[in-house]
Amino acid sequence: MLGSVRDCRQSLFGPSADRVHDHVEYSLTEVGESLRSIIDAMKTWGNHYRNEHEF
């Protein structure tokens, strides 16, 4: 079964589908950057909530 999953993945994504990539860089688009203040506010809220409720 595993061989057939690998074959299917390679047929969809090519032979590089099974390789592990050493380094990936991500960046926000201009639209993503426009949401940074909202994301930062959510992060601050989440950190506060976590600290108050000690999971």
Secondary structure, 3 states (H helix, E strand, C coil): CHHHHHHHHHHHHCHHHHCCCCCCCCCCCHHHHHCHHHHHHHHHHHHHHHHHHCC
